[in-house]
Amino acid sequence: MTTLLGKEAELYETLPDDKVKCTACARYCEIGKRQIGLCGIRGNENGKLQLYAYGKVISGHVDPIEKKPLIHYNPGSKVYSIATTGCNWLCRYCQNSDISQRRTVEGIDMTPDEVANTAVKYGAHGIAYTYNEPSIFIEFARDCGIAARKKGLFNVFVSNGYDTPESVSMMNEFLDGITVDFKGSAEKEFTRKFIGVPDPQPIFDTLLEIRDKTKIHVEITDLIVPKVGDNLDHARKLSKFIYDEFGPEMPIHFLRFHPDYKMMEYPSTPVETLEKHYHVAKDVGLKYVYLGNIPGHKWEHTYCSECNKIVVNRYGFSIREWHLDKKNCCEFCGNPIPIEGKLQEGYKQDRFQFVS
């Protein structure tokens, strides 16, 4: 194997015989000399773990934060979204498979300061680490995030949550928000067959670690895959976990699946299936339940949990109406809505740029 560039990782332990144990994600890959972990970007060079993708940005876009989806955090803001190659999951339906499942390290060379400066140049309010699992390049994300904060930008992850106490601790150095994306309501057989993950329990453990050790804003998403990942009992179990551990105001988004990658034979999720999931979560007691990837659906809006009037009217990733006061309380009845941050000026702007 030709020695790749990059930077020595921080999240790892040394083992006998020059092996290393990566602690960036819950796979805890034990990697021999001149070998690479499952993610494709962390490998053993002479008994040290190297992050080959450090400073290699494979994709960069300016997106609305609602696309992540994060809709209870800095609504109407723009984020500079970046990724490296590789991933610690093997999702058969991945819409970003050309990035996440690529096992050659590629990308544009960018320093953390250059990433932050690019975000500022294009008018972004923050940086999103997304498209692949950001915990696998967390040392690079951390350095970008620290540079971003110096320029007044926030940082958010779009994550599968398959993390470790070590990676959560590093998140706490720079991260402001995270959306943890469950698949198939974290049913074990689904994760084994369609993701290549033996047990989803580390996702739940990560959420509790974030709750107990950080002040990071959290939202939950759940991709509902028809026929194989749409069981309402599992959705109820997930919703009950969220209610019990985070309370009724934690936002949850049920997302519509569309055929992609190695699951082209599956149909898009029926809207009726997603609506059933909505009712399950509401019946459990969650107040802020959303349906995603269905532009124009009535349940992509934010409703006041007291008077039930629409306080944030959305279409897709755009905000069309805003009925909250300066303290994010309902203009109709005064009920506080758990949205962090103020509405950004120019929030109705629909045009976003590709910048890499």
Stockholm file with secondary structure:
# STOCKHOLM 1.0

chainA/1-356         MTTLLGKEAELYETLPDDKVKCTACARYCEIGKRQIGLCGIRGNENGKLQLYAYGKVISGHVDPIEKKPLIHYNPGSKVYSIATTGCNWLCRYCQNSDISQRRTVEGIDMTPDEVANTAVKYGAHGIAYTYNEPSIFIEFARDCGIAARKKGLFNVFVSNGYDTPESVSMMNEFLDGITVDFKGSAEKEFTRKFIGVPDPQPIFDTLLEIRDKTKIHVEITDLIVPKVGDNLDHARKLSKFIYDEFGPEMPIHFLRFHPDYKMMEYPSTPVETLEKHYHVAKDVGLKYVYLGNIPGHKWEHTYCSECNKIVVNRYGFSIREWHLDKKNCCEFCGNPIPIEGKLQEGYKQDRFQFVS
#=GR chainA/1-356 SS CCCCCCEECSSEEECGGGCEEECSSTTCCEECTTCBCTTSSEEEETTEEEETTTTEESEEEEEEGGGTTCCSBSTTCEEEEEECSCCSCCCTTCTTHHHHTCCSCCCEECCHHHHHHHHHHTTCSEEEECSSCGGGGHHHHHHHHHHHHHTTCEEEEEECCCCCHHHHHHHTTTCCEEEEEEEGGGCHHHHHHHTCCSCSHHHHHHHHHHHHHCCCEEEEEEEEBTTTBCCHHHHHHHHHHHHHHHCTTCCEEEEECCCCTTCTTSCCCCHHHHHHHHHHHHHHTCSCEEEESCTTCGGGSEECTTTCCEEEEEETTEEEEECBCTTSBBTTTCCBCCCBSCCCTTTTCCCCCBCC
#=GC SS_cons         CCCCCCEECSSEEECGGGCEEECSSTTCCEECTTCBCTTSSEEEETTEEEETTTTEESEEEEEEGGGTTCCSBSTTCEEEEEECSCCSCCCTTCTTHHHHTCCSCCCEECCHHHHHHHHHHTTCSEEEECSSCGGGGHHHHHHHHHHHHHTTCEEEEEECCCCCHHHHHHHTTTCCEEEEEEEGGGCHHHHHHHTCCSCSHHHHHHHHHHHHHCCCEEEEEEEEBTTTBCCHHHHHHHHHHHHHHHCTTCCEEEEECCCCTTCTTSCCCCHHHHHHHHHHHHHHTCSCEEEESCTTCGGGSEECTTTCCEEEEEETTEEEEECBCTTSBBTTTCCBCCCBSCCCTTTTCCCCCBCC
//
